[in-house]
Amino acid sequence: MNALNIVVNTLAIGVVGTLLGWFGKGRFDGLDAKVERTEERLDRRIDGLQASVDGLRSDITQVALAVGVHPRTSNG
């Protein structure tokens, strides 16, 4: 009788665990998709910021050259 209880408990835990995993998978898939969208948005913003910084650096270089600042010579 004790062995039968162990088998029934094992089957019950297995079925409940499988159902919880199956139901939870959909939630995790949705969460993964949301994280992916957020990462893509962040990557686009970082790329835009990098382009702005590069443009600003170019503008500052043009102003410096117009004012008459000469580039540093390397000490190589």
Biopython code that builds the backbone (N, CA, C, O; Angstrom):
import numpy as np
from Bio.PDB.StructureBuilder import StructureBuilder

atoms = [
    (1, "MET", "N", (0.821, -1.193, 0.000)),
    (1, "MET", "CA", (0.000, 0.000, 0.000)),
    (1, "MET", "C", (0.870, 1.263, 0.000)),
    (1, "MET", "O", (0.523, 2.257, -0.638)),
    (2, "ASN", "N", (2.011, 1.221, 0.725)),
    (2, "ASN", "CA", (2.905, 2.362, 0.794)),
    (2, "ASN", "C", (3.501, 2.663, -0.582)),
    (2, "ASN", "O", (3.652, 3.828, -0.950)),
    (3, "ALA", "N", (3.839, 1.623, -1.338)),
    (3, "ALA", "CA", (4.393, 1.800, -2.677)),
    (3, "ALA", "C", (3.360, 2.438, -3.599)),
    (3, "ALA", "O", (3.721, 3.258, -4.444)),
    (4, "LEU", "N", (2.095, 2.085, -3.458)),
    (4, "LEU", "CA", (1.032, 2.673, -4.280)),
    (4, "LEU", "C", (0.900, 4.165, -3.991)),
    (4, "LEU", "O", (0.702, 4.953, -4.916)),
    (5, "ASN", "N", (1.006, 4.566, -2.727)),
    (5, "ASN", "CA", (0.949, 5.987, -2.374)),
    (5, "ASN", "C", (2.109, 6.750, -2.990)),
    (5, "ASN", "O", (1.936, 7.872, -3.468)),
    (6, "ILE", "N", (3.283, 6.150, -2.980)),
    (6, "ILE", "CA", (4.463, 6.800, -3.562)),
    (6, "ILE", "C", (4.270, 6.992, -5.064)),
    (6, "ILE", "O", (4.596, 8.052, -5.598)),
    (7, "VAL", "N", (3.745, 5.983, -5.744)),
    (7, "VAL", "CA", (3.523, 6.076, -7.192)),
    (7, "VAL", "C", (2.481, 7.141, -7.502)),
    (7, "VAL", "O", (2.669, 7.933, -8.425)),
    (8, "VAL", "N", (1.379, 7.174, -6.741)),
    (8, "VAL", "CA", (0.320, 8.162, -6.979)),
    (8, "VAL", "C", (0.852, 9.572, -6.726)),
    (8, "VAL", "O", (0.589, 10.485, -7.509)),
    (9, "ASN", "N", (1.598, 9.753, -5.636)),
    (9, "ASN", "CA", (2.167, 11.070, -5.349)),
    (9, "ASN", "C", (3.141, 11.509, -6.436)),
    (9, "ASN", "O", (3.147, 12.671, -6.841)),
    (10, "THR", "N", (3.957, 10.583, -6.901)),
    (10, "THR", "CA", (4.918, 10.892, -7.957)),
    (10, "THR", "C", (4.208, 11.302, -9.234)),
    (10, "THR", "O", (4.596, 12.280, -9.872)),
    (11, "LEU", "N", (3.180, 10.573, -9.611)),
    (11, "LEU", "CA", (2.416, 10.920, -10.813)),
    (11, "LEU", "C", (1.727, 12.272, -10.656)),
    (11, "LEU", "O", (1.727, 13.073, -11.591)),
    (12, "ALA", "N", (1.143, 12.538, -9.495)),
    (12, "ALA", "CA", (0.463, 13.811, -9.263)),
    (12, "ALA", "C", (1.445, 14.971, -9.363)),
    (12, "ALA", "O", (1.153, 15.982, -10.001)),
    (13, "ILE", "N", (2.609, 14.825, -8.734)),
    (13, "ILE", "CA", (3.615, 15.894, -8.790)),
    (13, "ILE", "C", (4.100, 16.080, -10.225)),
    (13, "ILE", "O", (4.293, 17.212, -10.669)),
    (14, "GLY", "N", (4.296, 14.996, -10.944)),
    (14, "GLY", "CA", (4.733, 15.095, -12.342)),
    (14, "GLY", "C", (3.714, 15.797, -13.217)),
    (14, "GLY", "O", (4.075, 16.645, -14.033)),
    (15, "VAL", "N", (2.428, 15.451, -13.055)),
    (15, "VAL", "CA", (1.374, 16.070, -13.867)),
    (15, "VAL", "C", (1.256, 17.550, -13.539)),
    (15, "VAL", "O", (1.180, 18.382, -14.443)),
    (16, "VAL", "N", (1.240, 17.884, -12.252)),
    (16, "VAL", "CA", (1.119, 19.294, -11.857)),
    (16, "VAL", "C", (2.334, 20.088, -12.332)),
    (16, "VAL", "O", (2.187, 21.208, -12.822)),
    (17, "GLY", "N", (3.518, 19.526, -12.193)),
    (17, "GLY", "CA", (4.725, 20.214, -12.658)),
    (17, "GLY", "C", (4.708, 20.443, -14.155)),
    (17, "GLY", "O", (5.093, 21.511, -14.632)),
    (18, "THR", "N", (4.260, 19.434, -14.900)),
    (18, "THR", "CA", (4.172, 19.572, -16.355)),
    (18, "THR", "C", (3.165, 20.642, -16.750)),
    (18, "THR", "O", (3.435, 21.452, -17.636)),
    (19, "LEU", "N", (1.996, 20.650, -16.093)),
    (19, "LEU", "CA", (0.985, 21.666, -16.400)),
    (19, "LEU", "C", (1.487, 23.076, -16.068)),
    (19, "LEU", "O", (1.290, 24.011, -16.844)),
    (20, "LEU", "N", (2.129, 23.217, -14.924)),
    (20, "LEU", "CA", (2.664, 24.537, -14.565)),
    (20, "LEU", "C", (3.721, 25.000, -15.560)),
    (20, "LEU", "O", (3.750, 26.169, -15.944)),
    (21, "GLY", "N", (4.573, 24.098, -15.969)),
    (21, "GLY", "CA", (5.575, 24.442, -16.966)),
    (21, "GLY", "C", (4.960, 24.832, -18.291)),
    (21, "GLY", "O", (5.411, 25.775, -18.941)),
    (22, "TRP", "N", (3.929, 24.107, -18.692)),
    (22, "TRP", "CA", (3.266, 24.383, -19.974)),
    (22, "TRP", "C", (2.558, 25.732, -19.940)),
    (22, "TRP", "O", (2.640, 26.503, -20.897)),
    (23, "PHE", "N", (1.861, 26.021, -18.838)),
    (23, "PHE", "CA", (1.170, 27.310, -18.713)),
    (23, "PHE", "C", (2.167, 28.459, -18.557)),
    (23, "PHE", "O", (1.946, 29.548, -19.085)),
    (24, "GLY", "N", (3.246, 28.222, -17.845)),
    (24, "GLY", "CA", (4.237, 29.265, -17.629)),
    (24, "GLY", "C", (5.048, 29.588, -18.859)),
    (24, "GLY", "O", (5.572, 30.695, -18.985)),
    (25, "LYS", "N", (5.161, 28.629, -19.781)),
    (25, "LYS", "CA", (5.956, 28.844, -20.992)),
    (25, "LYS", "C", (5.426, 30.009, -21.803)),
    (25, "LYS", "O", (6.209, 30.806, -22.320)),
    (26, "GLY", "N", (4.130, 30.122, -21.924)),
    (26, "GLY", "CA", (3.536, 31.226, -22.675)),
    (26, "GLY", "C", (3.883, 32.574, -22.070)),
    (26, "GLY", "O", (4.127, 33.543, -22.788)),
    (27, "ARG", "N", (3.903, 32.630, -20.756)),
    (27, "ARG", "CA", (4.255, 33.889, -20.087)),
    (27, "ARG", "C", (5.707, 34.235, -20.350)),
    (27, "ARG", "O", (6.030, 35.394, -20.611)),
    (28, "PHE", "N", (6.587, 33.245, -20.284)),
    (28, "PHE", "CA", (7.998, 33.518, -20.512)),
    (28, "PHE", "C", (8.268, 33.885, -21.969)),
    (28, "PHE", "O", (9.131, 34.719, -22.243)),
    (29, "ASP", "N", (7.546, 33.276, -22.901)),
    (29, "ASP", "CA", (7.707, 33.640, -24.310)),
    (29, "ASP", "C", (7.309, 35.094, -24.531)),
    (29, "ASP", "O", (7.993, 35.824, -25.248)),
    (30, "GLY", "N", (6.208, 35.515, -23.919)),
    (30, "GLY", "CA", (5.775, 36.907, -24.028)),
    (30, "GLY", "C", (6.775, 37.862, -23.413)),
    (30, "GLY", "O", (7.039, 38.935, -23.955)),
    (31, "LEU", "N", (7.331, 37.467, -22.281)),
    (31, "LEU", "CA", (8.335, 38.301, -21.619)),
    (31, "LEU", "C", (9.603, 38.395, -22.464)),
    (31, "LEU", "O", (10.202, 39.466, -22.562)),
    (32, "ASP", "N", (10.012, 37.293, -23.069)),
    (32, "ASP", "CA", (11.187, 37.312, -23.946)),
    (32, "ASP", "C", (10.980, 38.254, -25.130)),
    (32, "ASP", "O", (11.882, 39.004, -25.502)),
    (33, "ALA", "N", (9.791, 38.208, -25.717)),
    (33, "ALA", "CA", (9.496, 39.087, -26.852)),
    (33, "ALA", "C", (9.536, 40.552, -26.421)),
    (33, "ALA", "O", (10.037, 41.405, -27.153)),
    (34, "LYS", "N", (9.013, 40.839, -25.246)),
    (34, "LYS", "CA", (9.018, 42.216, -24.752)),
    (34, "LYS", "C", (10.444, 42.703, -24.497)),
    (34, "LYS", "O", (10.770, 43.850, -24.805)),
    (35, "VAL", "N", (11.288, 41.850, -23.942)),
    (35, "VAL", "CA", (12.683, 42.217, -23.698)),
    (35, "VAL", "C", (13.395, 42.454, -25.027)),
    (35, "VAL", "O", (14.183, 43.392, -25.145)),
    (36, "GLU", "N", (13.130, 41.623, -26.018)),
    (36, "GLU", "CA", (13.746, 41.798, -27.342)),
    (36, "GLU", "C", (13.362, 43.144, -27.950)),
    (36, "GLU", "O", (14.212, 43.853, -28.488)),
    (37, "ARG", "N", (12.072, 43.497, -27.863)),
    (37, "ARG", "CA", (11.625, 44.789, -28.401)),
    (37, "ARG", "C", (12.293, 45.943, -27.673)),
    (37, "ARG", "O", (12.678, 46.932, -28.297)),
    (38, "THR", "N", (12.433, 45.824, -26.365)),
    (38, "THR", "CA", (13.074, 46.878, -25.585)),
    (38, "THR", "C", (14.546, 47.003, -25.960)),
    (38, "THR", "O", (15.061, 48.116, -26.071)),
    (39, "GLU", "N", (15.229, 45.882, -26.156)),
    (39, "GLU", "CA", (16.633, 45.918, -26.557)),
    (39, "GLU", "C", (16.793, 46.566, -27.928)),
    (39, "GLU", "O", (17.723, 47.346, -28.137)),
    (40, "GLU", "N", (15.902, 46.254, -28.861)),
    (40, "GLU", "CA", (15.987, 46.845, -30.196)),
    (40, "GLU", "C", (15.779, 48.352, -30.129)),
    (40, "GLU", "O", (16.480, 49.110, -30.798)),
    (41, "ARG", "N", (14.806, 48.788, -29.314)),
    (41, "ARG", "CA", (14.566, 50.221, -29.154)),
    (41, "ARG", "C", (15.777, 50.915, -28.548)),
    (41, "ARG", "O", (16.166, 51.996, -28.988)),
    (42, "LEU", "N", (16.367, 50.292, -27.543)),
    (42, "LEU", "CA", (17.544, 50.860, -26.901)),
    (42, "LEU", "C", (18.716, 50.922, -27.872)),
    (42, "LEU", "O", (19.447, 51.912, -27.893)),
    (43, "ASP", "N", (18.902, 49.887, -28.668)),
    (43, "ASP", "CA", (19.983, 49.891, -29.664)),
    (43, "ASP", "C", (19.800, 51.031, -30.661)),
    (43, "ASP", "O", (20.770, 51.699, -31.019)),
    (44, "ARG", "N", (18.557, 51.262, -31.117)),
    (44, "ARG", "CA", (18.299, 52.358, -32.053)),
    (44, "ARG", "C", (18.615, 53.703, -31.406)),
    (44, "ARG", "O", (19.190, 54.582, -32.048)),
    (45, "ARG", "N", (18.244, 53.866, -30.144)),
    (45, "ARG", "CA", (18.518, 55.132, -29.462)),
    (45, "ARG", "C", (20.019, 55.341, -29.281)),
    (45, "ARG", "O", (20.514, 56.455, -29.451)),
    (46, "ILE", "N", (20.741, 54.284, -28.939)),
    (46, "ILE", "CA", (22.195, 54.400, -28.765)),
    (46, "ILE", "C", (22.850, 54.731, -30.100)),
    (46, "ILE", "O", (23.762, 55.556, -30.152)),
    (47, "ASP", "N", (22.398, 54.102, -31.176)),
    (47, "ASP", "CA", (22.952, 54.405, -32.495)),
    (47, "ASP", "C", (22.696, 55.862, -32.869)),
    (47, "ASP", "O", (23.573, 56.529, -33.418)),
    (48, "GLY", "N", (21.497, 56.354, -32.574)),
    (48, "GLY", "CA", (21.183, 57.762, -32.848)),
    (48, "GLY", "C", (22.039, 58.699, -32.018)),
    (48, "GLY", "O", (22.502, 59.725, -32.518)),
    (49, "LEU", "N", (22.253, 58.364, -30.770)),
    (49, "LEU", "CA", (23.097, 59.182, -29.907)),
    (49, "LEU", "C", (24.531, 59.186, -30.414)),
    (49, "LEU", "O", (25.186, 60.228, -30.413)),
    (50, "GLN", "N", (25.022, 58.033, -30.845)),
    (50, "GLN", "CA", (26.387, 57.953, -31.372)),
    (50, "GLN", "C", (26.528, 58.820, -32.617)),
    (50, "GLN", "O", (27.541, 59.497, -32.793)),
    (51, "ALA", "N", (25.514, 58.801, -33.481)),
    (51, "ALA", "CA", (25.560, 59.634, -34.686)),
    (51, "ALA", "C", (25.565, 61.113, -34.307)),
    (51, "ALA", "O", (26.253, 61.911, -34.944)),
    (52, "SER", "N", (24.806, 61.486, -33.278)),
    (52, "SER", "CA", (24.783, 62.879, -32.832)),
    (52, "SER", "C", (26.141, 63.303, -32.283)),
    (52, "SER", "O", (26.615, 64.405, -32.562)),
    (53, "VAL", "N", (26.757, 62.432, -31.509)),
    (53, "VAL", "CA", (28.076, 62.742, -30.945)),
    (53, "VAL", "C", (29.108, 62.872, -32.061)),
    (53, "VAL", "O", (29.950, 63.770, -32.026)),
    (54, "ASP", "N", (29.047, 61.986, -33.042)),
    (54, "ASP", "CA", (29.984, 62.067, -34.167)),
    (54, "ASP", "C", (29.787, 63.362, -34.945)),
    (54, "ASP", "O", (30.756, 63.998, -35.360)),
    (55, "GLY", "N", (28.525, 63.751, -35.142)),
    (55, "GLY", "CA", (28.245, 65.005, -35.837)),
    (55, "GLY", "C", (28.743, 66.202, -35.055)),
    (55, "GLY", "O", (29.298, 67.136, -35.635)),
    (56, "LEU", "N", (28.553, 66.186, -33.747)),
    (56, "LEU", "CA", (29.021, 67.277, -32.899)),
    (56, "LEU", "C", (30.542, 67.353, -32.918)),
    (56, "LEU", "O", (31.110, 68.444, -32.969)),
    (57, "ARG", "N", (31.196, 66.211, -32.878)),
    (57, "ARG", "CA", (32.668, 66.183, -32.928)),
    (57, "ARG", "C", (33.156, 66.784, -34.244)),
    (57, "ARG", "O", (34.131, 67.535, -34.270)),
    (58, "SER", "N", (32.475, 66.449, -35.326)),
    (58, "SER", "CA", (32.855, 66.992, -36.625)),
    (58, "SER", "C", (32.653, 68.505, -36.654)),
    (58, "SER", "O", (33.487, 69.236, -37.188)),
    (59, "ASP", "N", (31.542, 68.972, -36.078)),
    (59, "ASP", "CA", (31.277, 70.411, -36.041)),
    (59, "ASP", "C", (32.330, 71.146, -35.216)),
    (59, "ASP", "O", (32.807, 72.206, -35.620)),
    (60, "ILE", "N", (32.693, 70.589, -34.066)),
    (60, "ILE", "CA", (33.707, 71.214, -33.213)),
    (60, "ILE", "C", (35.050, 71.256, -33.935)),
    (60, "ILE", "O", (35.787, 72.236, -33.822)),
    (61, "THR", "N", (35.364, 70.212, -34.664)),
    (61, "THR", "CA", (36.614, 70.192, -35.428)),
    (61, "THR", "C", (36.606, 71.282, -36.490)),
    (61, "THR", "O", (37.611, 71.965, -36.687)),
    (62, "GLN", "N", (35.488, 71.449, -37.169)),
    (62, "GLN", "CA", (35.388, 72.496, -38.194)),
    (62, "GLN", "C", (35.545, 73.883, -37.589)),
    (62, "GLN", "O", (36.210, 74.742, -38.167)),
    (63, "VAL", "N", (34.935, 74.104, -36.428)),
    (63, "VAL", "CA", (35.058, 75.403, -35.766)),
    (63, "VAL", "C", (36.508, 75.639, -35.352)),
    (63, "VAL", "O", (37.039, 76.734, -35.538)),
    (64, "ALA", "N", (37.146, 74.619, -34.793)),
    (64, "ALA", "CA", (38.536, 74.772, -34.367)),
    (64, "ALA", "C", (39.438, 75.085, -35.546)),
    (64, "ALA", "O", (40.328, 75.930, -35.443)),
    (65, "LEU", "N", (39.217, 74.419, -36.652)),
    (65, "LEU", "CA", (40.039, 74.685, -37.837)),
    (65, "LEU", "C", (39.772, 76.077, -38.383)),
    (65, "LEU", "O", (40.696, 76.733, -38.865)),
    (66, "ALA", "N", (38.527, 76.544, -38.319)),
    (66, "ALA", "CA", (38.188, 77.879, -38.808)),
    (66, "ALA", "C", (38.828, 78.959, -37.937)),
    (66, "ALA", "O", (39.207, 80.022, -38.429)),
    (67, "VAL", "N", (38.943, 78.676, -36.646)),
    (67, "VAL", "CA", (39.539, 79.644, -35.730)),
    (67, "VAL", "C", (41.054, 79.676, -35.906)),
    (67, "VAL", "O", (41.692, 80.684, -35.602)),
    (68, "GLY", "N", (41.611, 78.619, -36.378)),
    (68, "GLY", "CA", (43.040, 78.599, -36.629)),
    (68, "GLY", "C", (43.815, 77.681, -35.706)),
    (68, "GLY", "O", (45.039, 77.783, -35.617)),
    (69, "VAL", "N", (43.134, 76.802, -35.031)),
    (69, "VAL", "CA", (43.825, 75.850, -34.167)),
    (69, "VAL", "C", (44.448, 74.785, -35.050)),
    (69, "VAL", "O", (43.810, 74.273, -35.970)),
    (70, "HIS", "N", (45.689, 74.459, -34.765)),
    (70, "HIS", "CA", (46.379, 73.449, -35.555)),
    (70, "HIS", "C", (46.343, 72.121, -34.822)),
    (70, "HIS", "O", (46.417, 72.087, -33.594)),
    (71, "PRO", "N", (46.228, 71.022, -35.565)),
    (71, "PRO", "CA", (46.232, 69.706, -34.913)),
    (71, "PRO", "C", (47.566, 69.466, -34.197)),
    (71, "PRO", "O", (48.613, 69.952, -34.626)),
    (72, "ARG", "N", (47.504, 68.706, -33.098)),
    (72, "ARG", "CA", (48.715, 68.366, -32.360)),
    (72, "ARG", "C", (49.593, 67.432, -33.198)),
    (72, "ARG", "O", (49.098, 66.579, -33.935)),
    (73, "THR", "N", (50.883, 67.616, -33.065)),
    (73, "THR", "CA", (51.797, 66.687, -33.729)),
    (73, "THR", "C", (52.015, 65.510, -32.810)),
    (73, "THR", "O", (52.019, 65.662, -31.589)),
    (74, "SER", "N", (52.194, 64.356, -33.377)),
    (74, "SER", "CA", (52.385, 63.168, -32.546)),
    (74, "SER", "C", (53.826, 63.139, -32.039)),
    (74, "SER", "O", (54.742, 63.641, -32.691)),
    (75, "ASN", "N", (53.999, 62.551, -30.886)),
    (75, "ASN", "CA", (55.342, 62.466, -30.292)),
    (75, "ASN", "C", (56.058, 61.183, -30.681)),
    (75, "ASN", "O", (57.116, 60.867, -30.137)),
    (76, "GLY", "N", (55.472, 60.434, -31.635)),
    (76, "GLY", "CA", (55.954, 59.138, -32.039)),
    (76, "GLY", "C", (57.364, 59.082, -32.385)),
    (76, "GLY", "O", (57.870, 58.019, -32.744)),
]
sb = StructureBuilder()
sb.init_structure("model")
sb.init_model(0)
sb.init_chain("A")
sb.init_seg("    ")
for serial, (resi, resn, name, xyz) in enumerate(atoms, 1):
    if name == "N":
        sb.init_residue(resn, " ", resi, " ")
    sb.init_atom(name, np.array(xyz, "f"), 0.0, 1.0, " ", f" {name:<3s}", serial, name[0])
structure = sb.get_structure()
